[in-house]
Amino acid sequence: MHKTRGFTLIELMIVVAIVGILASIAYPSYIDYVTKSARSEGVAAVLRVANLQEQYYLDNRAFATDLKKLGLSASPFITESGHYSIASAGTAAFTITATAIGAQASRDSTCATITLTHAGIKGPSKECW
């Protein structure tokens, strides 16, 4: 008797089915992780601009209306990975808004815009921060 080594088609199909089930479970978790990590970039950018606004206010007794005055490259400012566009409005008070762009806008509908005011009021929800 000669034994053949290898896999049968049934064994191979079972492995493919198992890999498919694992992938269908893992992929949504991965997308959620990517969304939250990109959101943290937006939050960090908002906090950075708020810090720059406070420094500018100490020197000029007014908040900057143009982000170029804060030393940023453009107004509105696009974050390093390109997931958020940052804008700031106001002279006596400011509101900084991070708006999701590109793929982040379609992935993160609950936190499409992240805001912070001069009084420290964060929006739209606690989940976004």
TIMI-2910 file (N, C-alpha, C, CB; in pm, 1 decimal, decimal comma, always signed):
<rs>
+----------+----------+----------+----------+----------+----------+----------+----------+----------+----------+----------+----------+------+
!      n_x !      n_y !      n_z !     ca_x !     ca_y !     ca_z !      c_x !      c_y !      c_z !     cb_x !     cb_y !     cb_z ! resn !
+----------+----------+----------+----------+----------+----------+----------+----------+----------+----------+----------+----------+------+
!    +82,2 !   -119,2 !     +0,0 !     +0,0 !     +0,0 !     +0,0 !    +86,6 !   +125,6 !     +0,0 !    -93,5 !     -0,2 !   +120,2 !  Met !
!    +48,2 !   +214,7 !    -81,7 !   +118,4 !   +341,0 !    -93,6 !    +28,7 !   +452,0 !    -38,1 !   +158,2 !   +369,2 !   -241,8 !  His !
!    +78,6 !   +525,1 !    +65,5 !     +1,0 !   +634,7 !   +124,5 !    +34,6 !   +765,5 !    +54,5 !    +28,6 !   +646,5 !   +276,5 !  Lys !
!    -67,5 !   +840,2 !    +24,2 !    -48,2 !   +969,5 !    -38,8 !    -49,5 !  +1076,5 !    +70,5 !   -158,1 !   +997,0 !   -146,8 !  Thr !
!    +46,9 !  +1165,4 !    +61,1 !    +53,2 !  +1275,0 !   +157,6 !     -8,8 !  +1399,2 !    +95,9 !   +199,5 !  +1302,8 !   +201,6 !  Arg !
!    -70,3 !  +1481,0 !   +179,6 !   -131,3 !  +1604,9 !   +132,0 !   -265,2 !  +1628,2 !   +197,6 !   -147,3 !  +1602,1 !    -18,9 !  Gly !
!   -334,1 !  +1727,2 !   +148,4 !   -463,8 !  +1764,4 !   +202,9 !   -572,8 !  +1726,1 !   +103,9 !   -469,1 !  +1915,7 !   +234,9 !  Phe !
!   -685,2 !  +1690,4 !   +158,2 !   -800,6 !  +1665,2 !    +71,5 !   -872,4 !  +1796,7 !    +46,7 !   -897,3 !  +1560,2 !   +134,6 !  Thr !
!   -957,4 !  +1797,2 !    -50,9 !  -1033,0 !  +1917,4 !    -83,9 !  -1123,9 !  +1958,2 !    +31,6 !  -1115,5 !  +1895,2 !   -210,8 !  Leu !
!  -1180,2 !  +1862,5 !   +100,9 !  -1267,9 !  +1891,1 !   +215,0 !  -1188,0 !  +1960,9 !   +325,5 !  -1333,0 !  +1760,2 !   +269,1 !  Ile !
!  -1070,4 !  +1911,9 !   +356,3 !   -986,8 !  +1974,2 !   +460,0 !   -950,9 !  +2117,2 !   +421,3 !   -858,3 !  +1891,7 !   +483,2 !  Glu !
!   -916,5 !  +2136,6 !   +296,7 !   -882,5 !  +2270,1 !   +248,6 !  -1002,5 !  +2364,4 !   +257,1 !   -831,4 !  +2263,0 !   +104,7 !  Leu !
!  -1120,7 !  +2318,6 !   +223,4 !  -1240,9 !  +2401,8 !   +230,2 !  -1277,1 !  +2436,3 !   +374,5 !  -1358,2 !  +2330,8 !   +162,5 !  Met !
!  -1252,3 !  +2345,8 !   +467,1 !  -1277,0 !  +2374,2 !   +608,8 !  -1182,9 !  +2483,9 !   +657,4 !  -1259,5 !  +2246,3 !   +694,5 !  Ile !
!  -1058,2 !  +2477,9 !   +617,6 !   -961,6 !  +2580,8 !   +656,8 !  -1001,0 !  +2715,9 !   +596,9 !   -818,6 !  +2541,6 !   +611,6 !  Val !
!  -1041,8 !  +2718,5 !   +471,4 !  -1084,8 !  +2843,0 !   +408,3 !  -1206,7 !  +2900,1 !   +480,5 !  -1116,8 !  +2819,9 !   +259,4 !  Val !
!  -1299,8 !  +2816,2 !   +519,7 !  -1418,4 !  +2862,5 !   +591,9 !  -1380,3 !  +2921,1 !   +727,8 !  -1518,5 !  +2747,3 !   +610,1 !  Ala !
!  -1289,6 !  +2857,3 !   +798,0 !  -1245,5 !  +2906,8 !   +929,1 !  -1175,2 !  +3041,6 !   +913,9 !  -1151,0 !  +2804,5 !   +997,4 !  Ile !
!  -1088,0 !  +3054,3 !   +816,0 !  -1018,6 !  +3181,3 !   +792,0 !  -1119,2 !  +3289,8 !   +755,1 !   -912,6 !  +3165,8 !   +680,1 !  Val !
!  -1218,8 !  +3257,2 !   +675,9 !  -1322,7 !  +3353,6 !   +639,7 !  -1402,0 !  +3402,1 !   +759,2 !  -1416,1 !  +3293,1 !   +539,3 !  Gly !
!  -1435,4 !  +3311,9 !   +848,4 !  -1509,5 !  +3349,5 !   +970,1 !  -1423,6 !  +3440,0 !  +1058,2 !  -1553,3 !  +3222,9 !  +1049,6 !  Ile !
!  -1298,5 !  +3404,0 !  +1076,9 !  -1209,2 !  +3487,6 !  +1158,2 !  -1189,8 !  +3626,0 !  +1096,7 !  -1073,5 !  +3419,1 !  +1175,2 !  Leu !
!  -1176,8 !  +3631,8 !   +965,0 !  -1160,4 !  +3761,0 !   +897,9 !  -1285,8 !  +3846,3 !   +910,9 !  -1126,6 !  +3740,4 !   +750,2 !  Ala !
!  -1402,2 !  +3785,2 !   +901,6 !  -1525,7 !  +3862,1 !   +913,4 !  -1545,3 !  +3918,2 !  +1054,2 !  -1644,4 !  +3775,4 !   +875,6 !  Ser !
!  -1486,3 !  +3856,0 !  +1152,4 !  -1492,1 !  +3907,0 !  +1289,4 !  -1385,1 !  +4013,7 !  +1311,7 !  -1474,5 !  +3792,1 !  +1390,7 !  Ile !
!  -1266,0 !  +3992,0 !  +1258,4 !  -1153,3 !  +4081,1 !  +1284,1 !  -1161,3 !  +4211,5 !  +1205,7 !  -1024,7 !  +4010,9 !  +1251,2 !  Ala !
!  -1211,9 !  +4210,4 !  +1085,2 !  -1210,6 !  +4329,8 !  +1000,4 !  -1288,2 !  +4446,9 !  +1061,3 !  -1268,2 !  +4296,4 !   +864,4 !  Tyr !
!  -1409,7 !  +4430,7 !  +1112,0 !  -1477,9 !  +4545,0 !  +1174,3 !  -1402,3 !  +4601,1 !  +1295,7 !  -1618,0 !  +4503,9 !  +1216,7 !  Pro !
!  -1339,6 !  +4514,4 !  +1373,0 !  -1260,5 !  +4561,6 !  +1486,9 !  -1140,8 !  +4642,8 !  +1439,7 !  -1213,3 !  +4443,4 !  +1572,7 !  Ser !
!  -1080,0 !  +4598,7 !  +1331,5 !   -966,2 !  +4670,5 !  +1274,3 !  -1008,8 !  +4808,0 !  +1225,0 !   -903,8 !  +4590,1 !  +1159,5 !  Tyr !
!  -1120,9 !  +4816,2 !  +1155,2 !  -1170,2 !  +4944,6 !  +1104,4 !  -1203,0 !  +5038,3 !  +1220,9 !  -1295,4 !  +4923,8 !  +1015,1 !  Ile !
!  -1260,7 !  +4985,5 !  +1327,7 !  -1290,9 !  +5066,1 !  +1446,0 !  -1162,1 !  +5119,3 !  +1508,7 !  -1370,4 !  +4983,4 !  +1549,0 !  Asp !
!  -1060,4 !  +5037,2 !  +1514,8 !   -930,5 !  +5079,6 !  +1568,1 !   -869,8 !  +5190,3 !  +1482,0 !   -833,9 !  +4959,6 !  +1576,1 !  Tyr !
!   -873,8 !  +5175,6 !  +1351,5 !   -819,5 !  +5276,6 !  +1260,4 !   -894,9 !  +5408,3 !  +1276,0 !   -827,0 !  +5227,8 !  +1114,3 !  Val !
!  -1025,8 !  +5401,2 !  +1289,8 !  -1107,9 !  +5520,9 !  +1306,2 !  -1072,2 !  +5594,6 !  +1435,1 !  -1256,7 !  +5483,9 !  +1306,1 !  Thr !
!  -1060,5 !  +5520,9 !  +1544,6 !  -1027,5 !  +5584,4 !  +1672,9 !   -886,9 !  +5641,3 !  +1673,8 !  -1042,5 !  +5484,8 !  +1786,3 !  Lys !
!   -793,0 !  +5575,4 !  +1608,2 !   -656,3 !  +5627,9 !  +1604,9 !   -649,6 !  +5754,8 !  +1521,0 !   -558,9 !  +5522,5 !  +1549,5 !  Ser !
!   -724,8 !  +5761,2 !  +1412,2 !   -729,0 !  +5883,6 !  +1332,3 !   -799,1 !  +5995,4 !  +1409,5 !   -800,6 !  +5858,1 !  +1197,9 !  Ala !
!   -901,0 !  +5960,9 !  +1487,3 !   -970,9 !  +6060,0 !  +1569,2 !   -876,4 !  +6121,4 !  +1672,3 !  -1091,9 !  +5996,0 !  +1639,6 !  Arg !
!   -786,9 !  +6040,3 !  +1727,0 !   -692,0 !  +6093,6 !  +1825,2 !   -598,5 !  +6196,2 !  +1761,0 !   -610,0 !  +5979,5 !  +1888,0 !  Ser !
!   -571,0 !  +6180,3 !  +1631,5 !   -491,5 !  +6280,1 !  +1560,3 !   -566,0 !  +6412,8 !  +1553,5 !   -457,2 !  +6230,9 !  +1418,8 !  Glu !
!   -697,2 !  +6407,6 !  +1529,4 !   -778,7 !  +6528,4 !  +1526,0 !   -785,6 !  +6597,0 !  +1660,9 !   -917,4 !  +6495,7 !  +1478,9 !  Gly !
!   -801,6 !  +6518,5 !  +1766,0 !   -806,4 !  +6573,7 !  +1901,8 !   -673,4 !  +6639,3 !  +1937,5 !   -840,5 !  +6463,4 !  +2004,3 !  Val !
!   -564,1 !  +6574,5 !  +1904,2 !   -431,2 !  +6630,2 !  +1932,2 !   -410,1 !  +6761,4 !  +1857,2 !   -321,4 !  +6529,3 !  +1893,9 !  Ala !
!   -456,6 !  +6768,1 !  +1733,3 !   -442,7 !  +6890,5 !  +1655,0 !   -526,8 !  +7003,8 !  +1714,5 !   -483,6 !  +6865,1 !  +1509,3 !  Ala !
!   -647,2 !  +6973,2 !  +1759,8 !   -732,9 !  +7074,9 !  +1822,3 !   -666,2 !  +7128,2 !  +1948,8 !   -873,3 !  +7016,4 !  +1855,5 !  Val !
!   -613,2 !  +7039,7 !  +2030,5 !   -546,6 !  +7082,8 !  +2153,9 !   -421,0 !  +7164,3 !  +2124,0 !   -510,7 !  +6961,4 !  +2240,0 !  Leu !
!   -350,3 !  +7128,2 !  +2018,5 !   -230,1 !  +7203,7 !  +1980,0 !   -268,0 !  +7344,9 !  +1937,9 !   -154,6 !  +7132,2 !  +1865,2 !  Arg !
!   -371,8 !  +7358,3 !  +1855,4 !   -415,3 !  +7490,7 !  +1810,9 !   -467,7 !  +7572,2 !  +1928,6 !   -523,6 !  +7478,5 !  +1702,3 !  Val !
!   -536,9 !  +7509,2 !  +2022,2 !   -585,6 !  +7579,7 !  +2141,7 !   -468,3 !  +7633,7 !  +2223,3 !   -672,5 !  +7485,7 !  +2229,0 !  Ala !
!   -364,4 !  +7553,4 !  +2236,9 !   -245,0 !  +7597,8 !  +2308,5 !   -179,7 !  +7716,0 !  +2236,8 !   -144,5 !  +7482,0 !  +2322,6 !  Asn !
!   -170,0 !  +7708,4 !  +2105,5 !   -113,7 !  +7819,2 !  +2027,8 !   -199,9 !  +7944,1 !  +2037,1 !    -97,6 !  +7778,7 !  +1882,0 !  Leu !
!   -331,7 !  +7927,0 !  +2040,8 !   -421,9 !  +8041,8 !  +2056,2 !   -400,4 !  +8110,4 !  +2191,2 !   -568,9 !  +7997,0 !  +2042,5 !  Gln !
!   -385,3 !  +8030,3 !  +2295,4 !   -362,4 !  +8088,1 !  +2428,6 !   -230,0 !  +8163,7 !  +2433,3 !   -364,0 !  +7977,9 !  +2536,3 !  Glu !
!   -127,0 !  +8109,3 !  +2372,0 !     +1,9 !  +8178,7 !  +2366,2 !     -9,7 !  +8308,8 !  +2287,1 !   +109,0 !  +8088,1 !  +2303,3 !  Gln !
!    -83,0 !  +8304,1 !  +2175,8 !   -103,3 !  +8423,2 !  +2093,8 !   -181,4 !  +8529,1 !  +2171,5 !   -177,2 !  +8387,0 !  +1963,4 !  Tyr !
!   -279,6 !  +8486,6 !  +2248,8 !   -360,1 !  +8579,8 !  +2327,4 !   -275,6 !  +8652,3 !  +2432,8 !   -475,3 !  +8505,3 !  +2395,0 !  Tyr !
!   -183,1 !  +8580,7 !  +2493,6 !    -95,6 !  +8643,6 !  +2593,6 !    -11,3 !  +8754,5 !  +2532,5 !     -4,5 !  +8539,1 !  +2657,7 !  Leu !
!    +28,9 !  +8737,3 !  +2408,6 !   +112,6 !  +8836,5 !  +2342,0 !    +32,9 !  +8950,9 !  +2280,2 !   +194,5 !  +8770,0 !  +2235,6 !  Asp !
!    -88,1 !  +8924,4 !  +2231,6 !   -161,4 !  +9022,0 !  +2150,9 !   -295,9 !  +9066,6 !  +2208,6 !   -184,0 !  +8965,4 !  +2016,3 !  Asn !
!   -338,6 !  +9010,6 !  +2318,2 !   -466,9 !  +9041,8 !  +2382,1 !   -586,7 !  +9019,3 !  +2290,3 !   -466,8 !  +9185,0 !  +2429,6 !  Arg !
!   -571,2 !  +8930,1 !  +2194,6 !   -680,6 !  +8887,7 !  +2105,8 !   -640,2 !  +8752,6 !  +2049,1 !   -708,7 !  +8993,7 !  +1990,0 !  Ala !
!   -739,4 !  +8674,9 !  +2014,5 !   -710,7 !  +8545,2 !  +1953,3 !   -689,1 !  +8563,6 !  +1803,7 !   -825,7 !  +8444,2 !  +1980,1 !  Phe !
!   -609,2 !  +8479,5 !  +1744,7 !   -578,9 !  +8487,4 !  +1602,3 !   -697,7 !  +8436,7 !  +1519,9 !   -451,6 !  +8406,2 !  +1569,4 !  Ala !
!   -727,4 !  +8506,7 !  +1411,3 !   -832,2 !  +8462,4 !  +1320,7 !   -774,5 !  +8378,2 !  +1207,3 !   -907,7 !  +8582,5 !  +1264,2 !  Thr !
!   -645,4 !  +8392,4 !  +1183,5 !   -577,7 !  +8318,2 !  +1077,7 !   -475,2 !  +8225,6 !  +1143,1 !   -509,3 !  +8415,1 !   +974,7 !  Asp !
!   -481,4 !  +8098,7 !  +1108,9 !   -389,6 !  +8002,3 !  +1169,7 !   -244,6 !  +8025,5 !  +1129,3 !   -430,3 !  +7862,1 !  +1132,2 !  Leu !
!   -221,9 !  +8100,1 !  +1021,6 !    -84,5 !  +8132,2 !   +981,4 !    -16,3 !  +8220,8 !  +1086,8 !    -83,8 !  +8202,8 !   +843,4 !  Lys !
!    -95,6 !  +8302,5 !  +1156,0 !    -40,7 !  +8387,2 !  +1262,1 !     +7,4 !  +8304,5 !  +1380,8 !   -145,4 !  +8488,3 !  +1308,4 !  Lys !
!    -40,9 !  +8181,4 !  +1390,6 !     +0,5 !  +8092,2 !  +1498,7 !   +123,0 !  +8009,6 !  +1460,9 !   -113,8 !  +7999,9 !  +1536,9 !  Leu !
!   +171,6 !  +8029,4 !  +1339,5 !   +288,9 !  +7954,9 !  +1294,3 !   +255,4 !  +7827,1 !  +1219,7 !   +374,8 !  +7921,8 !  +1410,9 !  Gly !
!   +128,0 !  +7807,1 !  +1188,0 !    +87,8 !  +7688,9 !  +1111,9 !    +97,1 !  +7719,7 !   +962,8 !    -56,4 !  +7644,2 !  +1150,1 !  Leu !
!   +106,7 !  +7616,8 !   +882,3 !   +134,9 !  +7634,2 !   +739,8 !    +20,3 !  +7693,8 !   +659,4 !   +171,6 !  +7503,3 !   +681,0 !  Ser !
!   -102,2 !  +7668,0 !   +696,8 !   -215,6 !  +7715,6 !   +617,6 !   -337,7 !  +7733,4 !   +706,9 !   -247,0 !  +7617,6 !   +502,2 !  Ala !
!   -434,9 !  +7804,2 !   +653,4 !   -561,2 !  +7820,9 !   +723,3 !   -672,6 !  +7786,9 !   +625,4 !   -577,0 !  +7966,1 !   +780,1 !  Ser !
!   -746,7 !  +7679,4 !   +637,6 !   -745,2 !  +7581,0 !   +745,7 !   -624,7 !  +7488,8 !   +737,0 !   -872,5 !  +7499,0 !   +743,6 !  Pro !
!   -588,0 !  +7438,0 !   +850,4 !   -471,2 !  +7352,4 !   +866,8 !   -512,5 !  +7206,8 !   +849,7 !   -405,0 !  +7374,7 !  +1004,9 !  Phe !
!   -439,9 !  +7131,1 !   +767,9 !   -466,2 !  +6988,3 !   +747,5 !   -367,7 !  +6910,1 !   +834,7 !   -452,6 !  +6947,9 !   +595,0 !  Ile !
!   -418,6 !  +6813,4 !   +910,8 !   -332,2 !  +6734,6 !   +999,1 !   -231,4 !  +6653,3 !   +918,1 !   -416,7 !  +6641,1 !  +1087,8 !  Thr !
!   -130,6 !  +6604,6 !   +986,7 !    -17,8 !  +6536,7 !   +922,2 !    -60,0 !  +6420,3 !   +833,4 !    +77,9 !  +6486,8 !  +1026,7 !  Glu !
!   -151,7 !  +6337,4 !   +880,0 !   -196,9 !  +6223,1 !   +801,5 !   -311,5 !  +6257,7 !   +706,8 !   -239,6 !  +6111,9 !   +893,5 !  Ser !
!   -360,9 !  +6379,6 !   +713,9 !   -465,7 !  +6424,6 !   +623,1 !   -604,8 !  +6377,2 !   +657,3 !   -433,9 !  +6381,1 !   +487,7 !  Gly !
!   -628,9 !  +6344,1 !   +785,0 !   -760,7 !  +6296,0 !   +824,5 !   -854,2 !  +6409,0 !   +868,9 !   -746,6 !  +6195,0 !   +935,9 !  His !
!   -798,5 !  +6522,7 !   +911,1 !   -880,1 !  +6632,8 !   +963,4 !   -832,1 !  +6766,8 !   +910,0 !   -877,3 !  +6633,7 !  +1116,5 !  Tyr !
!   -928,1 !  +6855,7 !   +894,1 !   -902,5 !  +6994,2 !   +859,0 !   -934,9 !  +7077,3 !   +983,3 !   -987,8 !  +7039,9 !   +733,4 !  Ser !
!   -840,7 !  +7157,8 !  +1028,0 !   -855,7 !  +7234,8 !  +1151,9 !   -878,1 !  +7381,7 !  +1118,1 !   -731,0 !  +7218,2 !  +1243,4 !  Ile !
!   -981,2 !  +7441,0 !  +1177,3 !  -1010,9 !  +7583,5 !  +1159,3 !  -1038,4 !  +7644,7 !  +1295,4 !  -1132,4 !  +7604,9 !  +1063,1 !  Ala !
!  -1012,5 !  +7775,5 !  +1305,9 !  -1036,9 !  +7847,7 !  +1429,6 !  -1107,1 !  +7977,6 !  +1396,2 !   -905,1 !  +7873,9 !  +1506,8 !  Ser !
!  -1205,5 !  +8015,3 !  +1479,4 !  -1281,7 !  +8138,1 !  +1455,7 !  -1292,2 !  +8217,6 !  +1584,6 !  -1422,5 !  +8106,1 !  +1400,3 !  Ala !
!  -1290,6 !  +8351,0 !  +1570,0 !  -1313,2 !  +8439,4 !  +1683,5 !  -1191,2 !  +8519,9 !  +1720,1 !  -1357,6 !  +8360,7 !  +1801,5 !  Gly !
!  -1214,4 !  +8639,9 !  +1780,9 !  -1104,5 !  +8723,5 !  +1829,3 !  -1113,5 !  +8743,4 !  +1980,3 !  -1105,3 !  +8859,5 !  +1758,0 !  Thr !
!  -1233,0 !  +8766,4 !  +2034,5 !  -1249,2 !  +8780,4 !  +2178,9 !  -1262,8 !  +8643,8 !  +2245,3 !  -1371,4 !  +8867,4 !  +2211,1 !  Ala !
!  -1306,4 !  +8546,4 !  +2169,8 !  -1319,1 !  +8407,5 !  +2213,6 !  -1292,2 !  +8322,9 !  +2089,7 !  -1462,8 !  +8376,6 !  +2277,3 !  Ala !
!  -1257,3 !  +8197,7 !  +2109,8 !  -1231,8 !  +8114,0 !  +1992,1 !  -1306,9 !  +7982,9 !  +2000,9 !  -1082,5 !  +8087,1 !  +1976,8 !  Phe !
!  -1334,7 !  +7928,9 !  +1885,8 !  -1387,9 !  +7794,0 !  +1871,7 !  -1303,2 !  +7724,7 !  +1765,9 !  -1541,4 !  +7794,6 !  +1832,9 !  Thr !
!  -1239,8 !  +7617,7 !  +1804,5 !  -1155,9 !  +7540,8 !  +1712,4 !  -1237,3 !  +7420,7 !  +1668,3 !  -1019,6 !  +7496,9 !  +1779,2 !  Ile !
!  -1238,6 !  +7397,5 !  +1537,8 !  -1316,5 !  +7288,2 !  +1480,4 !  -1226,3 !  +7199,9 !  +1396,3 !  -1433,7 !  +7342,3 !  +1395,8 !  Thr !
!  -1230,4 !  +7071,4 !  +1424,6 !  -1161,3 !  +6971,3 !  +1342,3 !  -1269,2 !  +6897,2 !  +1264,8 !  -1073,5 !  +6871,7 !  +1430,2 !  Ala !
!  -1262,0 !  +6904,8 !  +1132,5 !  -1360,6 !  +6841,1 !  +1046,2 !  -1294,9 !  +6724,1 !   +974,3 !  -1419,9 !  +6942,6 !   +944,5 !  Thr !
!  -1355,3 !  +6607,2 !   +986,8 !  -1301,8 !  +6487,8 !   +921,6 !  -1308,9 !  +6503,4 !   +770,8 !  -1378,4 !  +6361,9 !   +966,2 !  Ala !
!  -1202,7 !  +6460,6 !   +702,4 !  -1199,1 !  +6466,1 !   +556,2 !  -1154,6 !  +6330,5 !   +502,9 !  -1103,9 !  +6579,4 !   +506,2 !  Ile !
!  -1181,4 !  +6308,2 !   +378,7 !  -1139,0 !  +6184,1 !   +314,1 !  -1210,5 !  +6062,8 !   +370,4 !   -990,0 !  +6166,1 !   +328,6 !  Gly !
!  -1135,8 !  +5954,3 !   +384,4 !  -1193,7 !  +5828,9 !   +433,7 !  -1243,3 !  +5842,0 !   +577,2 !  -1091,2 !  +5716,5 !   +424,7 !  Ala !
!  -1179,3 !  +5927,4 !   +655,8 !  -1220,6 !  +5945,1 !   +795,5 !  -1361,7 !  +6001,0 !   +803,9 !  -1123,1 !  +6037,7 !   +869,1 !  Gln !
!  -1400,7 !  +6084,6 !   +710,1 !  -1535,7 !  +6142,9 !   +711,1 !  -1642,4 !  +6035,6 !   +693,3 !  -1549,2 !  +6248,8 !   +600,6 !  Ala !
!  -1615,2 !  +5935,4 !   +612,8 !  -1714,4 !  +5829,8 !   +592,5 !  -1709,9 !  +5724,3 !   +702,4 !  -1693,1 !  +5763,7 !   +457,8 !  Ser !
!  -1593,2 !  +5704,2 !   +763,9 !  -1580,8 !  +5603,7 !   +870,5 !  -1635,2 !  +5652,8 !  +1003,7 !  -1435,9 !  +5563,5 !   +887,4 !  Arg !
!  -1617,5 !  +5780,1 !  +1033,0 !  -1645,6 !  +5833,2 !  +1166,6 !  -1760,1 !  +5933,7 !  +1162,3 !  -1520,0 !  +5898,9 !  +1225,9 !  Asp !
!  -1881,2 !  +5885,3 !  +1145,4 !  -1995,6 !  +5975,7 !  +1135,1 !  -2033,9 !  +6036,7 !  +1270,1 !  -2114,6 !  +5901,7 !  +1076,9 !  Ser !
!  -2006,8 !  +5969,8 !  +1380,7 !  -2044,3 !  +6023,7 !  +1511,4 !  -1955,1 !  +6140,6 !  +1553,0 !  -2037,9 !  +5914,2 !  +1616,8 !  Thr !
!  -1832,0 !  +6140,5 !  +1509,7 !  -1739,1 !  +6247,4 !  +1545,4 !  -1681,6 !  +6311,6 !  +1419,9 !  -1626,0 !  +6193,5 !  +1634,6 !  Cys !
!  -1767,6 !  +6345,4 !  +1325,7 !  -1722,0 !  +6407,1 !  +1201,0 !  -1662,9 !  +6544,6 !  +1225,6 !  -1837,0 !  +6417,2 !  +1101,5 !  Ala !
!  -1712,2 !  +6614,7 !  +1328,4 !  -1653,4 !  +6742,1 !  +1368,4 !  -1624,5 !  +6736,6 !  +1518,2 !  -1748,2 !  +6862,1 !  +1333,5 !  Thr !
!  -1507,6 !  +6780,5 !  +1554,3 !  -1465,0 !  +6786,7 !  +1694,2 !  -1439,5 !  +6933,5 !  +1724,8 !  -1336,1 !  +6697,6 !  +1721,6 !  Ile !
!  -1499,9 !  +6985,1 !  +1831,8 !  -1486,5 !  +7126,9 !  +1862,6 !  -1432,9 !  +7148,3 !  +2003,9 !  -1620,6 !  +7197,2 !  +1846,4 !  Thr !
!  -1369,2 !  +7263,4 !  +2021,7 !  -1320,3 !  +7307,1 !  +2152,5 !  -1330,7 !  +7458,5 !  +2156,4 !  -1172,5 !  +7259,2 !  +2179,0 !  Leu !
!  -1388,3 !  +7511,8 !  +2264,4 !  -1401,4 !  +7657,0 !  +2278,4 !  -1295,3 !  +7709,8 !  +2374,6 !  -1543,3 !  +7695,0 !  +2328,2 !  Thr !
!  -1286,7 !  +7841,6 !  +2382,1 !  -1191,2 !  +7906,4 !  +2472,5 !  -1221,3 !  +7872,5 !  +2619,0 !  -1194,0 !  +8058,9 !  +2452,1 !  His !
!  -1346,6 !  +7840,7 !  +2648,3 !  -1386,7 !  +7806,9 !  +2785,5 !  -1362,8 !  +7659,7 !  +2817,7 !  -1533,8 !  +7840,7 !  +2806,9 !  Ala !
!  -1311,9 !  +7583,1 !  +2721,4 !  -1283,5 !  +7442,0 !  +2744,6 !  -1400,7 !  +7349,7 !  +2717,5 !  -1238,7 !  +7423,2 !  +2884,2 !  Gly !
!  -1504,3 !  +7400,0 !  +2653,7 !  -1621,3 !  +7317,1 !  +2621,6 !  -1588,1 !  +7231,8 !  +2499,7 !  -1748,6 !  +7405,5 !  +2595,1 !  Ile !
!  -1599,8 !  +7101,7 !  +2519,0 !  -1564,3 !  +7005,4 !  +2414,3 !  -1690,5 !  +6950,9 !  +2349,8 !  -1478,8 !  +6889,8 !  +2471,7 !  Lys !
!  -1685,2 !  +6933,3 !  +2218,9 !  -1800,8 !  +6879,1 !  +2148,9 !  -1755,7 !  +6780,3 !  +2043,8 !  -1883,6 !  +6991,0 !  +2085,1 !  Gly !
!  -1844,4 !  +6707,3 !  +1986,0 !  -1988,0 !  +6702,2 !  +2008,3 !  -2028,4 !  +6614,4 !  +2124,8 !  -2055,6 !  +6654,6 !  +1885,8 !  Pro !
!  -1944,6 !  +6516,4 !  +2162,4 !  -1979,7 !  +6429,4 !  +2275,1 !  -1852,0 !  +6384,5 !  +2346,0 !  -2062,2 !  +6305,8 !  +2226,8 !  Ser !
!  -1871,3 !  +6328,2 !  +2462,5 !  -1757,8 !  +6280,3 !  +2541,7 !  -1685,6 !  +6164,9 !  +2470,9 !  -1805,3 !  +6235,4 !  +2681,1 !  Lys !
!  -1760,0 !  +6088,5 !  +2392,5 !  -1702,6 !  +5974,9 !  +2319,7 !  -1593,4 !  +6019,2 !  +2221,7 !  -1812,6 !  +5900,0 !  +2244,3 !  Glu !
!  -1608,3 !  +6137,9 !  +2167,3 !  -1512,4 !  +6187,7 !  +2068,5 !  -1379,8 !  +6228,5 !  +2131,9 !  -1571,5 !  +6305,6 !  +1993,8 !  Cys !
!  -1379,4 !  +6252,4 !  +2259,5 !  -1259,2 !  +6295,8 !  +2328,3 !  -1199,0 !  +6181,4 !  +2404,9 !  -1288,8 !  +6411,8 !  +2421,4 !  Trp !
+----------+----------+----------+----------+----------+----------+----------+----------+----------+----------+----------+----------+------+
</rs>
